[in-house]
Amino acid sequence: MSRVLSTYRRLTIKVGSALLVDAKTGKLRADWLASLAEDLAALHAEGREIVIVSSGAIALGRRILGLNARTLHLEESQAAASAGQIALSQAWRDALGKHDITTGQILITPNITEERRYYLNARVTIRTLLALKAVPIINENDSVATAEIRYGDNDRLSARVAVMVEADCLILLSDVDGLYTAPPAIDPNAAHIPFVEEIDAGIERMAGGAASHLSRGGMTTKIEAARIATQSGTAMIVSRGTEPHPLAALDDGARHTLFAATQSPAAARKRWILGTLDVFGTIHVDEGAVRALESGKSLLPIGVTRVKGDFSRGDAVSIVGPDGHEVARGLVGMSTEEADLAKGKKSQAVQDLVGFGNRTEMVHADNLALLSTKWGGSGK
């Protein structure tokens, strides 16, 4: 029998506070984390790309600062997050460092996944870490977030991160082994559901609302995360994570619920670019650039003949061929002024203009959706 995770190459894994931190002592569950690190190292050795979304900063910081109350005022939660984030980062660094895996810390607030320019910057950082064989450790920046500007739970945060990095699969490690027809703690006759092809009203009713015994919103937030992920081309798995080696157990066939992706991540992203973004400008290109785009390459400045509009880095632009027809849309990597200076120039000349370390593509292939008939007009 094939392994559950065998078809996935890029994984986003969400680890909650209840798994990382002992509820009674407030201490890190070091042995459990060591076992998870072994699982992650095994997947990493197979060439998988791994992104971790980790809770636990506030839970660890509460103990560090001597804040014993389970309900904290906002300023106390922020202080706990500040102190706990250091301990959490060190815990991940030490656990994965034993397997010669480098970690990188990224703290996120909602504007980063909702505003295109911040989104692109975060995406490039995470992808660069993955290309360098590092494991990004991501958490909400609770030290500065308020009730009005926070995700509120790491289920939805992990879904948005998974979509941002175009993960094949999002794994939510939980204290239950998947979705049931009713909350199992309430209904002893609740039946486990191993596979969800589509999230409909019936599936939402099964979640049981926030009254579930799961953390922060319960299964309801997991269904919301599944909707975000699957509609953007990322499959999602809910699996029990309380015991040692949770990923190894999942891979070996431990009971779980798989929410199927509705399309590939790349196709979902192209459709998003084509259908949901306002266009802020037009980039005219020559025939050579059109051929390059149709072969799957990025748009380089040398193929650009004219720039129109008022756009900034990360805005959507229309790309028009020499015959005046739109051939693609994409998220531009330069402002109007930079693009106008760079047009028609070779990459080295552009590098001299924009500075070392900056990308020289006008529009990167990952951020392009083609409209030509050769590609069926689907943007794939």
N, C-alpha and C positions, 0 to 999 in steps of 0.2 A: 504494500500500500504506500502511495506517495505521501511525502511529508506535507503537512498543512501549509507551511510557509515556503515551499519549494519554488513557487512561481513568482514570488515577489522579490524584487531587487532593491527597492528603496522603501524602507520601513520607518514610519513615525510611531513611537511607542510612548503612551501616556502612563505615568506612574503617579498614583495619588498619595496624599499625606498618610492615609491610614495604612498603606503598605510600607512606607519608608520609616515612619515614626511610631514607636510604641505608645499607645494611647494612655497607658497608666504611668509610665515613667517619663515620657517626653523625649526619650533617647532614640537615637538612630538605631534601626534594626540592622546592625552591621552585617550579621551573618546572612540575613536574607539578601541584602544588597550585594554581598560578595557572590552569592549564588546566581543572582540576576546578571552580574558582570560576567560570570563565566558563560552564561547563555549568550550574552551580547558578543563576547569575544569569539565564540564559535561561529556565529552568523557573520561577524566582521571578517573572520579568516576565510570565509567562503566568498568574499567579495561583495557582501551586502552593504548598502549605504544605510546608516542608522541615524535617526534624529530622535532625541529624547525630550519629551515635555514633562517636566518634573515639578510636582507640588512639594511642600514640606518646609518652605522657608519660615512661615509664620509658626508652624508647630515646633520647629527646632528653636526659633528665636524666643518663643514664649518661655522655654525652660532656661535658656541662656541668660535672659534678663530677669528671671524670677517672677514672671507674670503668670500666676497660677490660675487665674480666672479663665473659665472656658469661653466666656463672652467678653471680648475686649472692646474698648473704645477705639474709634478710628485711628487716633494718633498712636495708641498702644500697638495696634495691628501693624501700622506702618513701621514703627520702631522694631517690632519683633521680626518683620520681614527683612529689614535692613541688617540686623544682626544674624538672623538665620540664613540669609542668602549666602553669606560667607561660609558658614558651616556646611550648607548643602552643596555648594560648589566644590569645596574641599573633599566632601564625601564621595562625590562622583569622580573627581580627579584621582583620588587614591584607589577607588575600587577598579576603575578601568585602567589606571596606570600600572597596576600589577600585571596587566596583560599587554603592556607596551602600547596602549591606545591613548592618544592625546584627546583631551576634551577642550571645548570652547564654550564659554558662557554667553548667552544672549538673553537680555531682559526685554520683554515686549509689553507695550500698551496698545489699546485698541486702534489708535490712529495708524499704527505701523502696518496692520493688515487691512485697513480700510482706505487709506490714502495711497494713491498709486506710487508717488515718488518714494515714500518711506518703504512701501511694499517692495519695490524693486531693489532698494538698497539692502534691505534685510534678506531678500531672496539671493542676491549676489553673494552676501557674506556667508550665508548657510551653504550655498553651493560650492563656494571656494573652500570652506572647511571640509566638505565631503570629498572634494577633489584631492585634498591633501591627506585623505584617510583619517581625518579627525571625526569625533562624534560631538555635534552641537548639543548642549544642554540648555533647554529653553524653559523659561518660566515667566509668568506675568510679573511685571514690576510693581509688586504690592507696596513697596516702600514709598511710592509717590502716588499710586492710584487711589481714587476716591470712589465712593459708591456710584457716582454718576459717570465715571470714566473707567470702568473696568469690565472685563469679560464676566466675572462673577463665578466662573468655574473653569477648570482646566480641560473638561471634556470638549467644550466648544472651542477653547483656545487651541487644543491639539488638532481639531478638525481644520481650523483655519491655517494652522502651520502646515499640516499635511497637504492641503490644497496649494499653498504657496510654494512648497518645494516639489510639487507633483509626485508625491509618494504613491507607490502602487497600493499600499495598504496601511491603514491606521489601526493600531492595536491598543485597546483600552483595557489595561490590567485592572481588575475590579475585585470586589469581595463576593461576587456571584459569578456563575459560569455562563452567563448569557441572558437572553430575553426569555421570559416565561409568559404564559397566557394571562397570568395575574401575579402580583407580588408574592413570591413563595413563602415569605415570612408570615403572610396574612392568610393565604389560601393553600392548604396542604395538598389540594388537588390540582394545583397549577402545573401545566405541562411545559416542558422546555421546547423552545423553537430553535432548531439548529441553523436554519437558513431563511433569510428574508430577501426576497427578490425585489420587492418594492415597498416603500414606506407609505401606507395608506392610513385612513382613519382607524381601521381596526388595529393596526400595529400601534398607533399612538395611544389607543385606549388600554392596550396591554401594559403600557409602561407604568401605569399606576400612579402617575403624578409625583409630586414632591414628597408625598407621604412615605415613599419607599425608604428602606433603611440604608440605602446607599448615601454616600457623602454628597453634599451640596446639590440638591435638586434631584438626586436619585436617577432612576432609569430614564426619566423624562429628558434630562439634559443629554443622555447618551443617544436617545432617538434624534434629538435636535442635531447633535454632532454627526450622526449617521446621515441625516438629510444633507447637511453641508458637504460632507465628504463624498457621498455616493453620487450626488448630482454633479460633482466636479470631476468624476472619474476615479475616485479613490475608494477601494473596498474598505470595509471596516469590520473588525472583529472585537467582540466583547468576550473576555476570558477571565477565569479566576486567577488572581495573582498573589493570593495570601500565602501559599506554600512555597518552599524553596524551589528554585529552577522553574519558574512559571513559563518561560518561553520554550524551554526544552519540552516541558509537558505539553504545551499547546502544539508544538511542531510534531510531537509523537501522537497526536490525536485526542488530547484531553477535550472534554466537552466544552463547546463554545457556541456563539452565534455569529454567523457571517452575514453581513449586509453587502449585497452585491453592488458593484459600481455600475452605473447606467451607461457609461462610455469611458473611453480611455482618458487619462489626465491631459494628454496633449490635445486631443480633440476638444475636450471641455474648455481648455484654456483658449484655443483658437476661436471657438464659438463665443466665448466671453468677449474677446477682443472685437470680433465682428459685430456682435449684436447688442452690447450693453454699454459701450463707451461713446461719449461725445467726441467728435473729431475736431481738433484745434488747429489743424493746418494741412498743407499739401506739399508733398515732396515729389518733384518731377525727376524721372530717371531715364537713362538711355537704354537702348536695346540690350546691350551687354548686361546691364544690371537686371533687366527683366529675366533674361536667361538664367542668371545666377540665382535669383529668387526662386524661380521655378525648379531649380535643382536642389533647393533646400538650404541655400547659403544665406548669410546675413547681408544686409544692405550696407555697402561700404561707401564712404563719401566720394570716391573717385567716379562712381556711376551716377552721381546726382548732378542734375543740370540746373535746377531752379528750386527755390524754397519760398513758400508762401504761408502766411498765417502768423499767429502769435501763440507759440507753445513753449512749454518748459520740459525738462527731462522727465520722462514718465508719462507724458500726455499721449493720447492717441492721435495718429496722423494717417492721412490717405496717401498712398503711393501710386503715382500715375505714370504710365508708360509714354513713349514718344508719340503714340497715336492719340493721346488724350484720354484713354480709357483707364479706369482704376484697376490696378492689378493686385493690390494688397492693402491691408491695414496693419498698423503695428504700434507698439509703444516706443517712442523715439528716445534715443539715448543722449540727445543734446538739446539745448535751447534753440530758439529760432536764430539768435545771433551766432551761436557756435556753429550751427548747421550751415548758415550762409557763408561763414568764413571757411568751413571745411569742404564745401561742395567742390567736386572736381579734383580734389587733391589725393595723393597717395597716402597710405597709412602712416608712414614715417613723418610726412609733413604735418599730418593731423596731430600726431603725437607731440610734435614740437609746439603746436598751437595750444592743445588742451592740457599738456603736462604729463609727465611720466606717471604711470600707475592708473591713468584713466583709460576707459575703453574707447576704441577708435571707431567702432561700428556705429553707423547712423541709426540703424535698427537691427538688433540682434535677432538671429533666426528663431530663438526661443520665444521672442515677442512679436512674431509675424504670423498673420493669417492671410493666406492667398485666396484670391477671388477668381483666378483664371480657370477656364474650362478644363484645362489639363488636369486640374486638381478637383474637378467636379463641383467647384463652387462651395465646397464644404469647409474649406480652411484646413483640411488635414494635410 
